[in-house]
Amino acid sequence: MPRVTHDRKRTSRAVAVLSVLAVAGVVSIVPAQAEPDVQDVQTRVDKLYHQAEQAQERHNDAALRLEALNQELGSLKADEKRQNRRLGVVQEQVQDLIVRQYQGEGVSTVGQVVVSDDPSNFLGQLTTMQAFTDLQTELLDDFTTEVEALDLRQDVATERRAEIRRVTAQLKDDRVQVEKKLDEAKSLLGRLRVEDRERLAPSRETVSRDAERQKPPADVPVSGRAAAAVNFALAQVGKAYSYGSVGPNAYDCSGLTMAAWATAGVSLPHSSSAQFGSGTRVSADALKPGDLVFYYSPISHVGMYIGNGKIVHAANPRTRVAIAGLHQMPFVGAVRPG
């Protein structure tokens, strides 16, 4: 038998054996999946974390809107009750007027005027009749005005209830988006080796140790309420990032700045975009420690300036509360609280 024919038979037998083993699960003829590139995973995970943060900040905005709507609806309900009481009073007056007219009081007054022999009494009665007519007109006008005012309040209250339903639905949808992005990030990280995952997600101790070397020098001019806010924020370095959290063990970006300035007696809303409207605007070249700095368009991230071109911020679940460069993210503006 020629050698070529013999080799072909051996190859065919080998392929057949491998096929049987593959079907049996002993070997795989599919090439093993390559190890994911760590840098690529980090980029993709950070993007997912940012998308989750955007959804969380929309959630925070919606929560503020819902709180304001509920307060407004409460005021409208109180106004509606007062309006109902006022309408009731006017309604009773109009009903009383109609009853008195029906009983002939108006006709009686006309009769007294006609048969009066006293000119002064005659003029007095005319004045009484005019006042009576004016009272009728005024009461009917008041009644119409109060009814319209009540209708207006009821219409606005109905609109607010509908908006509350819409915002509540948005809150749920935003929360679903946060969880979806986090699940995608977790799945990506799960494909890495243990040592690579630890490198991408350093421990709190590692973050805190690195931050100690980056803290602003003692001669950075910061005092008063800003000093209290900066010191608080720096003390949180290394703590966990958690979407929607305001401390004390974990924060999201606006939760950290809100908690920091609260220690200085300044109340801020739990929303990066809302915090952008909670202070005096300052330019990048006029920043002082304690100023809030904002990123992305639309705004979805906030940090606190600490001097030396550095900020402290609740970054993301991978890097926790950390110190970073001022222009590490797309900078859009800054405000000075208080």
C-alpha positions in Angstrom: 0.0 0.0 0.0 1.4 3.4 -0.9 2.6 5.6 2.1 0.2 8.5 1.2 -2.8 6.2 1.3 -1.6 4.8 4.7 -1.2 8.4 6.2 -4.6 9.3 5.0 -6.1 6.3 6.8 -4.3 7.2 10.0 -5.5 10.8 9.8 -9.0 9.7 9.2 -8.9 7.4 12.2 -7.5 10.1 14.4 -10.2 12.6 13.4 -12.8 10.0 14.1 -11.4 9.3 17.5 -11.2 13.0 18.4 -14.8 13.5 17.3 -16.0 10.6 19.5 -14.0 12.0 22.5 -15.4 15.5 21.8 -19.0 14.2 21.8 -18.3 12.4 25.0 -17.0 15.5 26.6 -13.5 14.2 27.1 -11.7 16.7 24.8 -12.8 19.9 23.1 -12.0 20.6 19.5 -13.0 24.3 20.0 -10.0 26.5 20.8 -10.0 27.7 24.4 -11.3 31.3 24.8 -8.5 33.7 25.1 -7.9 35.5 28.4 -9.7 38.9 28.3 -7.4 41.9 28.1 -7.3 43.5 31.5 -7.1 47.1 30.1 -10.0 46.5 27.8 -12.1 45.1 30.7 -11.2 48.1 32.9 -12.3 50.5 30.1 -15.6 48.7 29.5 -16.3 48.3 33.2 -15.6 52.0 33.9 -18.0 52.9 31.1 -20.7 50.7 32.6 -20.1 52.3 36.0 -20.5 55.8 34.4 -23.7 54.7 32.7 -24.9 53.4 36.0 -24.0 56.7 37.7 -25.9 58.7 35.0 -29.0 56.6 35.7 -28.5 57.0 39.5 -28.2 60.8 39.1 -31.4 60.8 37.0 -32.9 58.8 39.8 -31.7 61.4 42.4 -33.1 64.2 40.3 -36.4 62.4 40.0 -36.5 61.8 43.8 -36.1 65.5 44.4 -38.8 66.3 41.9 -41.1 63.7 43.5 -40.5 65.3 46.9 -41.3 68.7 45.6 -44.4 67.5 43.8 -45.7 65.8 47.0 -45.1 69.0 49.0 -46.9 71.0 46.3 -49.8 68.5 46.2 -50.0 68.8 50.0 -50.3 72.6 49.7 -52.9 72.3 47.0 -55.0 69.9 49.1 -54.8 72.4 52.0 -55.8 75.2 49.6 -58.6 73.1 48.3 -60.0 72.6 51.8 -59.8 76.3 52.5 -61.4 77.1 49.2 -64.2 74.6 49.9 -64.8 76.3 53.2 -64.9 79.8 51.6 -67.2 78.5 48.9 -69.5 77.0 51.5 -69.8 80.4 53.3 -70.6 82.2 50.1 -73.0 79.5 49.0 -74.9 79.8 52.3 -75.2 83.6 51.8 -76.5 83.2 48.2 -79.0 80.5 49.4 -80.2 82.8 52.1 -80.5 85.7 49.7 -82.6 83.5 47.3 -84.8 82.3 50.2 -85.4 85.9 51.4 -86.3 87.0 47.8 -88.6 84.1 47.4 -90.4 85.0 50.7 -91.1 88.4 49.4 -88.6 90.5 51.4 -87.6 92.3 48.2 -91.2 93.0 47.2 -92.0 94.3 50.7 -89.2 96.8 50.5 -90.5 98.1 47.1 -94.0 98.4 48.7 -92.7 100.4 51.6 -90.9 102.9 49.2 -94.1 103.4 47.1 -96.4 104.1 50.0 -94.0 106.2 52.0 -95.2 109.7 52.9 -91.8 110.8 54.3 -89.4 112.0 51.6 -86.3 111.3 53.7 -87.6 107.8 54.5 -88.3 107.4 50.8 -84.6 108.2 50.0 -83.5 105.9 52.7 -85.4 103.1 51.3 -84.0 103.7 47.9 -80.5 103.5 49.3 -81.5 100.2 51.1 -82.8 98.8 47.8 -79.6 99.8 46.0 -77.4 98.2 48.7 -79.6 95.1 48.5 -79.1 94.9 44.7 -75.4 95.5 45.1 -75.2 92.7 47.7 -76.9 90.3 45.3 -74.4 91.2 42.6 -71.4 91.0 44.9 -72.5 87.6 46.4 -73.1 86.1 43.0 -69.7 87.4 41.8 -68.0 86.0 44.9 -69.7 82.7 44.3 -68.5 82.5 40.7 -65.0 83.6 41.7 -64.7 80.9 44.5 -66.1 78.2 42.2 -63.5 79.1 39.5 -60.7 79.2 42.1 -61.7 75.8 43.4 -61.8 74.3 39.9 -58.3 75.7 39.2 -56.9 74.2 42.3 -58.5 70.8 41.6 -57.1 70.9 38.0 -53.6 71.6 39.2 -53.8 68.9 41.8 -54.9 66.4 39.2 -51.9 67.4 37.0 -49.5 67.0 40.0 -50.9 63.5 40.7 -50.4 62.5 37.1 -46.8 63.9 37.2 -46.1 62.1 40.4 -47.1 58.8 38.7 -44.8 59.6 35.8 -41.8 60.4 38.1 -42.4 57.3 40.2 -42.3 55.2 37.0 -39.1 57.0 36.0 -37.5 56.2 39.4 -38.2 52.5 38.9 -36.8 52.6 35.4 -33.6 54.4 36.4 -33.1 51.9 39.2 -33.5 49.0 36.8 -30.9 50.7 34.5 -28.4 51.0 37.4 -28.8 47.3 38.4 -28.5 46.3 34.7 -25.2 48.1 34.2 -23.8 46.8 37.5 -24.7 43.2 36.5 -22.9 43.7 33.1 -19.8 45.1 34.9 -19.8 42.2 37.4 -20.1 39.7 34.5 -17.1 41.3 32.8 -15.0 41.3 36.0 -15.9 37.7 36.6 -14.0 36.7 33.5 -10.7 38.0 34.9 -8.3 36.0 37.0 -8.4 36.7 40.7 -5.2 38.7 40.8 -6.4 40.9 37.9 -9.7 41.6 39.6 -7.8 42.6 42.8 -5.6 44.9 40.7 -8.6 46.6 39.1 -10.5 46.9 42.4 -7.9 47.9 45.0 -8.8 47.5 48.7 -9.8 50.4 50.9 -6.4 50.3 52.6 -4.6 50.5 49.3 -6.7 53.5 48.2 -6.3 55.3 51.5 -2.5 54.7 51.5 -2.2 56.1 48.0 -4.4 59.0 48.9 -2.2 59.9 51.9 0.6 60.7 49.4 -1.7 62.9 47.4 -3.3 65.0 50.1 -2.9 68.8 49.7 0.0 70.3 51.8 -0.8 71.9 55.1 -0.3 75.4 53.7 -3.2 75.2 51.3 -5.4 78.2 52.2 -8.6 76.6 53.5 -10.5 77.7 56.6 -13.9 78.0 58.1 -16.8 76.0 56.7 -14.8 75.0 53.6 -12.1 73.5 55.8 -14.8 71.4 57.6 -16.1 70.1 54.3 -12.7 69.3 52.9 -11.5 67.5 56.0 -14.7 65.4 56.1 -14.4 64.5 52.4 -10.7 63.5 52.8 -11.5 61.4 55.8 -13.8 59.3 53.6 -11.1 58.3 51.1 -11.0 54.6 50.6 -14.6 54.0 51.6 -17.0 52.2 49.2 -18.9 53.7 46.4 -22.5 52.7 46.4 -25.2 54.1 44.1 -27.7 56.2 46.0 -25.7 56.2 49.3 -25.0 59.2 51.5 -22.7 57.6 54.1 -21.4 56.9 56.6 -19.8 53.8 55.1 -20.5 54.3 51.4 -21.3 57.2 49.1 -22.2 58.1 45.5 -20.7 61.3 44.1 -23.4 63.8 45.1 -23.9 61.9 48.4 -20.3 62.5 49.4 -20.4 66.3 48.6 -23.8 66.6 50.3 -22.5 64.9 53.5 -19.3 66.9 53.5 -20.9 70.3 53.3 -23.6 69.2 55.8 -20.8 69.0 58.4 -20.1 72.7 57.6 -23.8 73.6 58.1 -24.6 73.9 54.4 -27.5 71.9 53.0 -27.2 70.6 49.5 -29.6 68.4 47.4 -28.7 64.8 46.6 -28.1 65.4 42.9 -25.0 66.6 41.0 -27.1 68.7 38.5 -29.1 70.2 41.4 -25.9 71.0 43.3 -24.6 72.9 40.3 -27.3 75.4 41.0 -26.6 75.6 44.8 -23.9 78.1 45.0 -21.9 80.9 43.3 -20.3 80.0 40.0 -16.5 80.1 39.9 -14.1 79.6 37.0 -11.5 76.9 36.9 -8.6 79.3 37.5 -10.3 80.7 40.6 -11.0 77.5 42.4 -10.5 77.2 46.2 -10.5 74.1 48.4 -14.1 73.1 49.1 -15.5 74.3 45.8 -17.7 71.7 44.0 -16.5 70.7 40.5 -18.9 69.1 37.9 -18.3 66.8 35.0 -19.9 65.6 31.7 -22.8 67.1 29.7 -25.5 66.7 30.9 -23.9 66.9 34.4 -23.8 63.5 36.0 -20.8 63.7 38.4 -19.5 66.0 41.1 -16.4 66.1 43.2 -14.7 68.5 45.7 -11.6 70.6 44.9 -8.9 70.2 47.5 -6.1 72.3 45.9 -3.0 71.5 43.9 -5.1 70.6 40.9 -6.7 67.7 42.8 -10.2 66.7 43.7 -11.7 64.2 46.1 -14.7 62.3 44.8 -16.8 59.2 45.1 -15.5 57.8 41.8 -17.1 54.4 41.1 -17.3 50.9 42.7 -13.8 50.1 41.4 -11.8 53.0 42.8 -14.1 53.9 45.7 -13.8 57.4 47.3 -10.5 58.6 45.9 -8.3 61.6 45.0 -7.9 62.4 41.3 -6.8 65.2 39.0 -9.1 68.1 38.3 -9.2 67.4 34.6 -9.3 63.7 34.7 -12.9 63.8 33.5 -14.7 66.3 31.1 -14.9 69.4 33.3 -18.0 71.6 32.8 -18.0 74.1 35.8 -17.7 74.7 39.5 -19.6 76.4 42.3 -18.8 77.7 45.8 -21.4 76.5 48.3 -22.6 78.6 51.2 
